[in-house]
Amino acid sequence: MPAEHDVRPSRPADEGITGRNVVRVVGELGLDHVRAVDEALLAVLADADGPTEIVVDLSNSSFCDSSGLNALLRARELGLRAGHTLVVLAAPSHQLLRLLHLTGSADLFLVRSA
């Protein structure tokens, strides 16, 4: 059964934070659904005014495969080229953290617990 996906760029309600965009992922970040995540990340990067922190909220996603990791790496690279803050991974699953370590990409992202 396919997982539900809610991939929406949004600005947080906290008025004290500027230049921050959040992409929320619900469900698996795998081959079947990576395109929606990729498009949301690219939209956030394209719409950002000035240096922006890009946060990928993974609190409702429990799985990420190599296609999902590639989408995150691509967004990070494009963001850096455009002068944005590194992509922040918020509440990644243990499986994603293991994937980051196994691929040597753990140091490329800032990771927050929530």
N, C-alpha and C positions, 0 to 999 in steps of 0.2 A: 504494500500500500504506500503510495507516495506521501511524503511529508508535506505539511503545510509550509508555505514560504511567504514571509512578509518582509520584503526587501524594499525599504523606503528610506530615501535620504530625508533627514529632518534636522531642524535646529532645536537645541534643547530650550526648555522654558526658562531656565536660569538666565536672567538678564545680566548677571555678572560675568558670564562667559561669552567672549566674542571670538569670531573666527574659528568656530568649531562646528563640524558636521558629523552626524551620526547615521550610520547605515546599520539597521537592525536585521539580523538574519534569524529566521525561524525555520527549523528543520535541518536537513542535511545539506552540507556544502560540498556536493559531489557533482560528478559529470552531468547528471540529469538536470541539475538546477543551477549550475554555476553561471550560466549566461545571464540570468536575472541579477545575480550579485555583481557580476562584471559590469553590466550596464548601469546599475545603481552607483557603483564606485566611480565609473567614468563620468556619470552625470554630476556627481558631487564635485569631482575635480574640475570639470568644465565650468561649473557655475560658481565656484569659489572666488570671492573677491579678496585678493591679497593672500598673505600667508595664512593657512588654515590648518587646524588639527583635524585629521580624518579619523574617526573612531568607528571601528567595526564591532558592534555589540553582538557577541556570540553566546549570550547567556541562555538563549533558547535553541541552540544548535549543538548537537552532540557528536557530529561526525564531519570530518573533512578529509577528502582524498587529494591526490596530486593535482587534479584540475582546480580544486578550490584553493590549494596552496599557491598554484600559479596565478590565479586571479588576485590573491592578496599581494604576491610579489610584484605583479605587474602594476597594481595600484600604487604600491610603495615607490616603485621606480618612476612612474609618471608624476607622482606627487612631489618627489624630490626634485625632479627636473623643473617643475613649475614653482618651486620655492615653498612648498607646503611642509608642515611638520610631518614626521614619520607617521605612517599608519599605526594607530593604537589598536591593539586587540583587547577588547574588554570581555572578561569572563570566558576565556577559551576553555574548551573541554580538556580533560587529561589526554585524550587521544590526539587532539590537535597539538598540544604542548609536546607530546612525544614525537609527532611527525616533524615539528619544527627542530627538535634536537637531533633526530636521526638524519635530517637533511642538511644540518649545519646552518639553518636559517633562523635559529632562535634569537641570535643577537641582532637581527635586522629589524625587529619590531619591539615597540614598547608594549608591555603586557600589564594590564590592570585587572584586579580581581573582580571589579564590578564597575 
